[in-house]
Amino acid sequence: MNPRVKKVKTNSDFSLHLTFENGEEKVFDCCPYLDVGVFRELRDLNYFSKAFVQSGTVAWPHEQDFCPDTLYLESKKIKSV
């Protein structure tokens, strides 16, 4: 099982700065998902910035979320423990 998200910060380039439970910090690029189904709403930067951590993953008020494994495996490491 991959580590779960502990903290999220949104960036103006539609990426997420993630801190995982194991202390790793990574960046996840949401751009490839912004033209797909429910994620289209995230193209509004004001709405995108409302991301929050819920049950170890990142979610938004209208129930969009990413699989926590996707966030961990597809993000780029910026700091390790």
C-alpha positions as CSV (number, residue, x, y, z in Angstrom):
1,M,0.0,0.0,0.0
2,N,1.4,3.4,-1.0
3,P,1.5,6.3,1.5
4,R,-1.6,8.5,1.7
5,V,-1.8,12.3,1.4
6,K,-1.4,14.2,4.6
7,K,-1.3,17.8,3.2
8,V,-2.1,19.5,-0.1
9,K,-1.3,22.9,-1.6
10,T,-2.6,24.0,-5.0
11,N,-0.5,25.8,-7.5
12,S,-1.5,28.2,-10.2
13,D,-0.3,25.8,-12.9
14,F,-2.9,23.3,-11.9
15,S,-0.5,21.1,-10.0
16,L,-0.8,19.9,-6.4
17,H,2.1,20.1,-3.9
18,L,1.5,16.9,-1.8
19,T,3.0,15.9,1.5
20,F,2.5,12.2,2.2
21,E,2.3,10.4,5.5
22,N,5.8,9.1,5.1
23,G,7.2,12.7,4.8
24,E,7.8,12.6,1.1
25,E,6.9,15.7,-0.8
26,K,5.8,15.4,-4.5
27,V,4.1,17.4,-7.2
28,F,1.1,16.0,-9.1
29,D,0.2,17.6,-12.5
30,C,-3.6,17.7,-12.9
31,C,-3.4,19.1,-16.5
32,P,-3.8,15.8,-18.3
33,Y,-7.1,15.2,-16.4
34,L,-8.7,18.7,-16.9
35,D,-10.6,17.8,-20.1
36,V,-12.0,14.5,-18.8
37,G,-15.5,14.1,-17.3
38,V,-16.0,15.4,-13.8
39,F,-12.5,16.9,-13.7
40,R,-13.4,19.6,-16.2
41,E,-14.7,21.8,-13.4
42,L,-11.2,21.9,-12.0
43,R,-10.2,24.1,-15.0
44,D,-11.6,27.0,-12.9
45,L,-8.5,28.0,-10.9
46,N,-10.7,29.5,-8.1
47,Y,-12.5,26.1,-7.8
48,F,-9.2,24.1,-8.2
49,S,-7.8,26.0,-5.2
50,K,-10.5,24.6,-3.0
51,A,-8.8,21.2,-2.8
52,F,-8.6,19.5,0.5
53,V,-7.4,16.2,2.0
54,Q,-10.0,13.6,2.7
55,S,-9.4,10.0,3.7
56,G,-5.8,10.1,2.5
57,T,-6.5,11.6,-0.9
58,V,-7.2,15.0,-2.5
59,A,-10.8,16.0,-3.1
60,W,-13.0,19.0,-4.1
61,P,-16.4,20.2,-2.9
62,H,-18.3,18.6,-5.8
63,E,-16.9,15.2,-5.0
64,Q,-14.1,15.1,-7.5
65,D,-11.1,13.1,-6.2
66,F,-8.1,11.2,-7.3
67,C,-7.1,7.6,-6.4
68,P,-4.5,8.0,-3.7
69,D,-2.3,5.5,-5.5
70,T,-2.4,7.6,-8.6
71,L,-1.3,10.6,-6.7
72,Y,1.6,8.8,-5.2
73,L,2.8,6.9,-8.3
74,E,2.3,9.6,-10.9
75,S,3.7,12.5,-9.0
76,K,7.3,13.8,-9.2
77,K,9.4,13.7,-6.0
78,I,10.7,17.1,-4.8
79,K,11.8,16.0,-1.3
80,S,12.4,12.7,0.4
81,V,12.8,11.8,4.0
